[in-house]
């Protein structure tokens, strides 16, 4: 076996080829850089559901009010705390309702 061919390089090569073939993800491609080893390492050891959530949060295409409001599936983008638009950043870093869970992370 070629020493430069590892499971990570195989996955990365597949991911890069799929990324280039994709034609419907222009908005996502503007937000997220093409896959690389550093990006792939973010997902190592995570389950498929955990990977899906991480990808959705990084691309802001997740069922939070900010996204739902943008696609006209919610009446407002505001959070029930009324301190900002419900984005991943707001939930993970700013929302006063999640101060205690954040300290536990």
Buried (B, 14 or more C-beta within 10 A) or exposed (E): EEEEEEEEEEBBEEBBEEBEEEEEEEEBEEEBEEBEEEBBEEBEEEEEEEBEBBBBBBBBBBEBBBBBBEEEEBEEBBBEBEEBBBBBBBBEEBBEEBEEEEEEE
